[in-house]
Amino acid sequence: MTRPARVLIVAGEASGDLYGGLIQRAMREGAPATPRDTEPHSGPSTAAPPIVFTGIGGGAMRAAGLEPLADAAVIGVTGIVEVAARFGAIWDAYRAASRILSDPATRPDLAILIDYPDFNLRLAARARAAGVPVLYFVSPQVWAWRRGRVRQMAGLVDRMLVILPFEEAIYRAAGVPVTFVGHPLLDLVRTHRNRRQERARLGLDPDRPVVALLPGSRRNELAAHLPPMLDAVARLRSEFRDLQSLLTVAPTRREEEIRALAQKALPGQPLPVLVREDRYDAVAAADVAVVASGTATLETALLGTPMVIVYRMNPMTYALARRLTDLPHVGMPNLIAGRRVVPELIQDECAGPSIARALRGILTDPARAGAMRSELEGVRARLGEPGAIGRVAHIAWDMIAAARGGAR
């Protein structure tokens, strides 16, 4: 019997974990048939050859059958200071993945590395040394940080699959085999209820304004963003007595953690409605959202909800970041649009008074909110066609077949 295909798959954050779980499922569904599968026989059909996924991820990847080496929720932090605090756990995870690559008994047919560049590019070098082909999905933001990494990737990555249209030309110019597969969020961002239905589900008044808070999925993001977001809501509530708020909870976070942080930040203040299930419906039902820079800004854009983008990091990390990039925007919708279509409040501006001021401008100006929704439609149009995850799975199987000396 043919040995199961083995894949090392690594994601270090919530969005990567989501994509990783979908890739695992798509690869199982699209597994090529063995010769036995195509031969006539009277018994039950033979299943497609199994595939074993080992690596680093979160709940979505574990639910899709990952044999975990480490938990993405533990090692998924950003910033120099923040990474230093978790260095032991990150180093243990790296060594565990490296052992999988170096041991002939466990060496995979393919390494699928999803975003998380500082970790995954080092792991790509180990994979290359071990003769394991590397498929890299979701490009590091080389157009924003350390552009020299593009040349580095030419020697580390066998196939780069990008999800933003302007990234393809960057890698092709550097000699990296690259394919724009479209953005997976085009398949994922869907709603099931209209605004009034969703507000009723959440116990919110359908006729009163709603602000959605999306502080991020990492621990350091929550600590940096949730207090000023809550402060902004408290300030606005003194003006808009009927203001309501909701707060999305990432799959990698516990509600108890959110409650404790909120109570510490603003003791005695009412907590927003916490939303874990059907988060897209909840955000689409809001009049405006405050969103930590990252994947959630693009999700919110695809839902057509006007937003204010915020981000705050350790001052030392921010000072270094300013030296490494000259981008005019940090929010993904603004980068894709090529202009400022939604407000950005970064670092010192990520504070309760500034956020409240930006939200007030949207809540009190229907024309401005409508114009923002139109701009966000343009962002959607630039993201390609649905079906990205299926294209990734197909390419992954082709790479496995090539590595094993066969044809798909």
N, C-alpha and C positions, 0 to 999 in steps of 0.2 A: 504493500500500500504506500502511496506517495506520502512523504513526510509533510506534516502541516506547514503551511507558510508561516514564517515568524516575522513579526514586525515590532520594532522598538518605536514607540510613539510617545512624544513628550510635549506637554503643554504646561505653562506655569501660571495661568490666570483664568478667570471665569470664562471669558469669551473663547479662549483657546480650548478650554475643557469642553465647552459646548460644541465647538467645531470638531474636536477630536472624537467625541462620542458619536457624532453624525457620520464622520468618516469611517469609524469602525463598523457601524451598522451598514453603511452603503457598500463597504468592501465585502462584508459577509453576504449581502444580498446579491452582489455582482460577481461572486467568486466563479471562476471559470470551471467548467465541468471537466472531470477526468475522463480518460478513455473508457473506463468502466461505465461511466454515466451514459455514454452514447451507444453502448452495446445492447441489443435486445436481450431481455431476460424476463422470466416469469415472476420473479419475486418483487418485493418492494424496491422502488428506485433508490439508487445509491446517492447519498447526499454529496453535495459539492465538497471538495477538499477543505477541511477545517483550516482556520487561520487563528494564530495565537498572537494576542496583543499584550506586550509587556511594556511598562514604562511609568511615566509620571503624569498624573492628571487629578481631576476632582470627581465629584459625584456623577456627572454625566458620563465620563469615560469608564468609571467603575461599573455603572449600570449597563453599559454597552459591552461589558466583558473584559475590561482591562485587568491584568494581573499587576497590581500597583507596586512600584518601588518606593514611592514617596507621594505625599499629598500636596497638590498644587496650592491648596489653601494655606499651607504652612510656609512654603517657600516663595509664594507669589507676592513679593513686595517690590517697590520701585525706589530709586534714590540711593546714593552712596551710603549715607548714614543708616538708612533703613535696612539695606542689604547687609551692612556690617553687623547689625544686631541679630540677623538670622543666618550668619555665615556658616555656623556649625551644621544646621539642618540642610542648607543649600549644598555644602560640600559633601555631606553624607549622600544626598540624592545624586550628585554628580558621580561620585565613586561607584555607587550601585549601578548606574546606567553604563559607566565605563566598563565595569566587570562583565556586563551582559555582552558588550561589543567585543571584548578581548578574549573571552572564553569560547573555544571552538564548539563546545557542547551547547552553548546558548546563543551563539552569534546569529543575528537576524538576517533575513534576506533583504530587508529594507529598513531604513530609519526615516520616520516621518516626524519632522520637527516643526512645531507650530509656534510662530512668533517667538517671544521670550528670548531675545537675541543674545544677551550677554552670556547666558547659560548655554543656549542651543548652538551658537557658533563654535564654542569650545568643544561641545559634544560632537559637532560635525567634523572637527579635526580628528577626534578619536575614531569616528566611524570611517573616515577616509583612510586612516592608518591601518584599520582592520579590514579594509577592502569591502566595506558595507556601503552600498549606494545610498545617497541622501536626497530625499524629497523635502524641500522646505516650503511650507505653506504659510501664507500671511507674511509678507516681507517685513523685515525690520524697517523702521522709518529712515532709510538711508538718505532720503531727500531732506530730512530734518537734522539728523545727527550723524556725525562721523562718516562723511561721504566716502572716505577711504575704504570703508568696509565692503563696498561694492567690488572692488578689485580683490579683496580677501576672499569673498564668496566664490569668485570664479575658480578658485582652487579647492573649494570645500563642498560645493553644492552641485549635485548632478542635475537637478531640475528645480527651478524656482517657480512657484505658482503664486501669482500676485492677484490681489482683489481690487486694486485701484487702477484705473485705466492709464494714468500717467506714469505708473511705475515700470511698465513693460519696456519703454524706450530706454530708461536708465540702465536696466540690467543688460539689455541687448547691446548697448554701446560698450559695456564692459566685458562682453564675451561670455556672460552667464546664460546658459540655456533657460529661457523664460517663457511662460505662457500666462496671459491674462485670462483667468477662468470666470470672471464675474464675481460679484459679492454674495456670499452665502446668506446675508441678511435679507436679500430679495425673496428668498424662499421662506424665511423664518418669521419675518415681521408681518404678522397677520392678526386681525382682531375678530372676535366672535360676537360681540354685542355693540349696539350703538351707544352713544354717550349717555342717554337717559337710562338705558338698561344697566350699564356698568355702574353708574353712580348709585342706582338703587341697590345693586349687589353689594356695594361697599358701604351702604348706609349713609350716603351723602345726598344732600338736597340737590336735585337736578337743576334748580334755577339759581343757585348761588355759585360764585366763582370758586374755582379749585386750582390750587398750585400743587404740582407734583415735584417731589424732591428725589433726586437720583445721586446720592453722594459717592458712589463708587463701590467696588466689590472688595478691595484690599483693606486690611486693617488700618494702615497708615492713611489711606484716603478717607475712610470713615472719620478718623480722629481729626483730620484737617478740615473736612468739608461739612460734616453734619452740624457742628455748633454754629457756624455763621449762617447756614441755611435756616436753621431753626430760629436764630435771632432775627433774620429777615422776615420770616413769617410772623413772629411775635410783633415786630414793628408795624407790619402791614395790617395786622388784625386790629390794632388800635385805630386805624383809619377806615378799614373795610370790616365793619362788625360782622358781616356775613361771610367772611373769607373762610374757606375750608382748605385742608391740606392732606396729602397722602404721601407716603414714603415707601419706595420700592425696596425690597430686601433681596439681595443677591442670593443665589442658591448656596453659595459657600459661607454664608453668614447665618448666625442664629438670631432669632427675634429678641431673646433675652439680652444679647450683646448690644443690640440697637437701643433697647429700652434703657439699659444702664447708662450708656453714653449720653442719651438724650436727657435723662434726668440729671446727670452730672453737669451737663452744659447749661441747662436752663431749668433749675429746680422749680417745681410747682406749675410749670407751663403744660398745657394739654399736649399730648403726643399726637402727631398725625396718624391717620389710619395706615396701618402697616399692610403692605401688599406683597405677598410672595407668589401666589398663583395668578396667572393671566395678567402679568405685568404690562404687556402691550396694551390690553384693553384699558387698564387703569391710566396709563400715560396718555393714550388717545382721548380719554374722557376729560382730561385736564384742560384748562384754558391756557396755561403756561407752565413750563417746567424749568427747574434749576438743575443743571446736569454737569457732573464732573467730566472733564475732558477725557475722551476715550471712546470705546465702542458704543456706549450708551447715547452719545450725541448723534451718531449716525442712525441708531434705532429710533430715536426721537424724531429725527428729520424724516425718516421714512413713514412715520406715523402722522406727519404733518402738524405736529404740535409746536407752536412758538416756544422759544427757549432762551435761557441765559446760560452760557457756558462758564464754568468756574474751574479753577485748579490752584492748589497751594501745596508746596513741597518744602522740605527742609531748606532753610536759607542757603546753606553751603551747596546743596545740590542745585538749587536755582541759580546761584552765582556761576557755577560751572556750566550749567545748561545755556545760560545767556552767552557764554564765550564760544559755545560749540554750534550755535545755530543763529541764522539771521532771518528766519521765516517771519512773515508779517502776521501770521495767524497760528493758533495752536489747535483750534477746534476743527474736527474733520469736515463738518459741513462747509465751513469757510474755506478750507484748503481745497476741497473738491470744486467748489463754486469759483475759486480764484479771487474772491473778494469777501468782505465782511458782510455776511447776510444775517448773522445773529450776534448779539453782544458777547464779549469775552471779558471776564474779570479774573485776572491772574495775580497770584501772590498777594501783595498787600491789598489789592482791590477786592480780593475774595474775602469780604467782610460783610457783616450784617447790613450796615447802612448802604453800602454800594449795591448789594444784591437787591435790597428792598427798592432802591431807586430805579434799578433796571426793570424789575418786575412791575412796578407802578406804571412805568412808561408803556408797557405792553397791555396791562389790564385796563388802562383808561383810554387807550387809543385803538379802536377797532380797525381803523384803516391801516395802522402800522402792523397790527397782528395779521390782517389779511394779506398784506404785502409779504410778510415773512413766510406765510404758508405757501404763497406762490413761488418764492425763491426756493423753498425746500422741495417743491415738485421738480424744479430744475436739477437739484442735487440727485434725486432718484433717477432721473433720465440719464445721468452720466455713469451709472454703475453697471451697465451691461445687462445681460439677460439672466433670468433665473436658471438654476441647475448647476451651480458651482460645485457643490459637494459631490454630485454624481460624476462630474468631470475629474475631480481630484481622485476619486476612487478608481476610475478607469485608468488614469495615468499611473497610479500606484500599482495596480495589477500588471500593467505593461512592464514596469520597472522590475517587479518581482520575477516575471517570466524571463526577462533578459538576464537577470542575475543568476537564474537557475539554468540558463542555457536552453530555454524552450521558447515557445511562441504562445501568445495568449489565445 
